[in-house]
Amino acid sequence: ELHVLGRVLVRLDIPHHVHAFLLIAVAFIEFCTSAALVQVSKGELEREAGDFMLDPLQILKDKPKEIVDDWKLKELTHGRLAMMAFGGVATQSALGAAT
């Protein structure tokens, strides 16, 4: 069943097995990345907090440290802003549509 919420088309009857699959997928990813957290806490792995060494396009390769630090700060700032925006969307959807 599809409902119009503002300008967005929303499907409200998502099967429970989809939720279970997503929960298992997220739990698996968290489990796989927890090994790196243990290594960092023991001092066995040299990396900065939040740096998962994910730069497949090699954008930061051979860049000066000042530029790399500036881009990392921008990534943090934009990520936090995105989390706040998502929190607003989730809160609004939990409160329901305004009448």
C-alpha angles and dihedrals in degrees: 000000000000125000130187112234108183103308095334126095108223129195110211102179101071110161117249093237089065090058091047092051092050091048092051092046093051092045090052092051091048091049092050094050095045091078090065091051091054091049092050092049090052092047093243095120124054109215138114120256110274094013107124092172090242108154105128093164092051091233094153095043113123093359121138116260092246092059093045091050091047092051092047090052091049090050091052093047094048092044091054091047090050091051091052091049092050090049089055092050092048092047092049092049091048091052091051133229118319114244 
